[in-house]
């Protein structure tokens, strides 16, 4: 869940090693019946959510098991659950009104492994285009940053594990530093002044470290209400085309060192969401 060993040490627990593979919902039900659990947590891809899962949740609840539904599972009215947890600051108006869904900035299941460092003020820009760079930004952004940004930058470019190498200009005023599929982003985020990223979990990792974040969301109809809410929060700047991206970056660079630079605040992820979820799950278990 993203929590650390020291977090688990604060809970009264035993850790059981093992892996269970159940080819069917009935197989999972049989396993749960023969291996009693106080609490079962569900966090599944959308394609695994359906009538069979809902029937399993009914069976488990009838047997006295407490159920925790996370993210996509949590917003399903047919899903039986004692705790519904969505790692999002945004309450989607499409969620069923009668469900008690827990959400908020303190609900993100991301780990903060470092203390927030002061801004280095080194003109360092971190660029994150996603694991596969589905929008092909590595082919266009380096040249755009070269042509559209006048001041020299130290650009830390993260190449995702399924991404092509970015097309960095042979002659450039900037210093491009390539990071190929790093295991974590904490250190990179913490050592840079600004973050340019596609919309995804990296946005909230950047906010967790109090970094100014420009978020590229090229699909106008994708998560439109959430994008509006994120922009209105003042914690991130949302752009939908390359020209907007350059203009927002230029404005941020012009404000460097001013009081307008964003710092850590109370309304953003703090890296403790996974521990909060565990504590809430423990509270469900019978004494």
Buried (B, 14 or more C-beta within 10 A) or exposed (E): BBBEEEBEEEEEEEEEEEEEEEEEBEEBBEEBEEEEBEBBBBBBEEEEBEEBBBBBBBBBBEEEBBBBBBBBBBBBEEBBBBBBBBBBBBBBEEBEEEBEBBBBBBBBBBBBEBEBBEBEEEBBBBBBBBBEBEBEBBEEBBBBBBEBBEEEBBBBBBBBEEBEEBEBEEEBEBEBEEBEEBEEBBBBBBBBBBBBBBBEBBBBBBBBBBBBBBBBBBEEEEBEEBBEBBBEBEBBBBBBEBEBBBBBBEEBBEEBEEEEBBEEEEEBBBBBBBBBBBBBBEEBEEE
